Amino acid sequence: MDFAILNSSATRDTLEYWFTDSVLIKQDSMLVSAKYLRTDSTDNLSWTTDTLKMFVRSSAKKPKAAKKKKGDEPDEPEIVFMNFRSKSNSLEVYQEMQFNASQPVASIDYSKIKLEEKVDTVWVELETPVFVNRDSLKPLEYVAEYEWFPGSRYRLTVDSTAVMGIYGEWNNTTKTEFTVRAEEEYSVLDFTISGVNGPAVVELLGQNDQPMFKEPVVDGHAMFKYLLPKTYYARLILDTDSNGVYTEGSLTLNRQPEEVYYFPKKINVRKKWNVEQSWDITELPLDQQKPYDIKKNKPKTKDAAANRRDDEEEEEDEGFYIPGSSSGDFNNSMSNSRRSGSNGLRRNESGRRAF
């Protein structure tokens, strides 16, 4: 689309067009053709086209200014800035910086952007982060991936004219200070997995069965660091094509879907715990592995409810969560993992290098 940039909701029920064609921008009205499926009189879907005529809404009239007397200084023209601001003042270790712009961005001058870390009482300049728009349907949202140090405080300075919008407006100077959660507030979960031959990936899931974290199986282990205290579920994907994601089956390609196994119980991660958990993916039949709480089609029977209670009682009786180390050992293990750069984030080669 050469004449406009589209900002859309995920379901495409809301569309926002940012026109880039100067001829269109000057128009006071335009015709829009909308084509969609509609049920006809025979209850069949058929394509229908509607044409809408849209008018540019005029802005409210400003009150007339008082007439200037001879010798009065002329008013300075008002400068309109575009917004480019951070969404949060605190981050998780694994989290990206997120920014919202008030209009699509035309260019970014990284020489006018500075990231600093507070070491003791001194601000030390770091490598400048790179802002990326990952979703073409959301041109106003930008992210910057970085490897944060737990418990540190950072300051991001975006000087004036660093970000330029498509309408020639630029940002005003902004300074954003934010902190990263301390490592003593996180936990570690290490799966020791058996029954796997070949590449595999383990995903930690939330209550809605949606993936939250993902780690590959390496030497029979899948380790998740920097977990917040909450309830998780887990599933394992036999990653036969080694692409790191689940691959569906295809009739045209004569390809079977990749096999998926579920850890049969919920995992209640607690603060500052280092948990080691064994997992034999073939211990239970596939149809008995998925925990009841994340099943989409739950059986509404008395037996199902009783089985769910039995599973919860069994988890409590087994003493499912076993601390793997003392608080001191936990902090040491987290520090070692941070130095190795194994948390899956982009490694800042310069570390805390001052410029």
Sequence and secondary structure as in RCSB ss.txt:
>XXXX:A:sequence
MDFAILNSSATRDTLEYWFTDSVLIKQDSMLVSAKYLRTDSTDNLSWTTDTLKMFVRSSAKKPKAAKKKKGDEPD
EPEIVFMNFRSKSNSLEVYQEMQFNASQPVASIDYSKIKLEEKVDTVWVELETPVFVNRDSLKPLEYVAEYEWFP
GSRYRLTVDSTAVMGIYGEWNNTTKTEFTVRAEEEYSVLDFTISGVNGPAVVELLGQNDQPMFKEPVVDGHAMFK
YLLPKTYYARLILDTDSNGVYTEGSLTLNRQPEEVYYFPKKINVRKKWNVEQSWDITELPLDQQKPYDIKKNKPK
TKDAAANRRDDEEEEEDEGFYIPGSSSGDFNNSMSNSRRSGSNGLRRNESGRRAF
>XXXX:A:secstr
  SEEEEE TTSSSEEEEE  HHHHT SEEEEEEEEEEE TTS EEEEEEEEEEE              TT    
      B EEES SEE TT  EEEEESS EEEE GGGEEEEEEETTEEEE      B   TT TTEEEE     T
T EEEEEE TTSEEETTS BB  EEEEEEE  GGG EEEEEEEES  S EEEEEE TTS EEEEEE BTTEEEEE
EE SSEEEEEEEE TT SSS    BTTTTB    EEE SS EE  TT EEEEEEETTSS GGGTS GGG SS   
SHHHHHHHHHHHHHHHHHT   B S HHHHHHHHHHHHHHT SSS   TTTT   
